[in-house]
Amino acid sequence: MDLRTKVIRVISIEFLVMALGLFIPAGTVLWGAGWAFLGLILVTGLPMTFWLLEHQPGLVEERLRFRPEFSWDKVFAAVTVLFCLLWFLMMPLDAVRYHWSHMPTGLKIAGALLLLISLLISFLTMRENPYSSGVVRVQKERGHTVISTGPYSYVRHPMYTGGCLFFLGTALLLGSWLGVLCTPVFTGLLAFRAIREERVLMEGLDGYQEYMEKVPYRFFPRVW
């Protein structure tokens, strides 16, 4: 199976799982926010993915590989996947089936904008960094080097910055206050991984210590 076919298959499965994960708990397909979320993911994600396939095929292969090398990273991946699943299933229950949350329209629109910003940050990060793996490892076989340009000139982990905004924006767009309350948990998980990841990079990647001194912030400038 060629890389393009593999990516299309993965995208199709992920899209189907997300759709089922939204509308089955909601108990209806007549949910505008749910369709807006799926539409934004599809309309923005497909062009970005095909650009990466054309210009960064090695990156796409690396991200599809997804084989954690460290035991703590395996635990992180398992905990994060489980928590994300529960979070994703909880929001339609909260916002639609049981109507526990009542989100103002303005905040839903703000959530859509945050979601778009998060996707753009993720794309710019992967466009700038061909070693942006889904797992923590030094890719010596690919000539791994320190990337300090683009988003990396502002923060050391721009992909995690995008992740934080993705969780918050999605919860706001879907109208779930319970989903919003989960954002600090996700941020904490990403912060834990960022700290452990930096230890690996300092030990195995030439020049990373100097890069950390040059760019002092991990996720958000002048915050952390």
Secondary structure, 3 states (H helix, E strand, C coil): CCHHHHHHHHHHHHHHHHHHHHHHHHCCCCCHHHHHHHHHHHHHHHHHHHHHHHHCHHHHHHHHHCCCCCHHHHHHHHHHHHHHHHHHHHHHHHHHHCCCCCCCHHHHHHHHHHHHHHHHHHHHHHHHCCCCCCCCCCCHHHCCCCCCCHHHHCCCCHHHHHHHHHHHHHHHHCCCHHHHHCHHHHHHHHHHHHHHHHHHHHHHCCCHHHHHHHCCCCCCCCCC
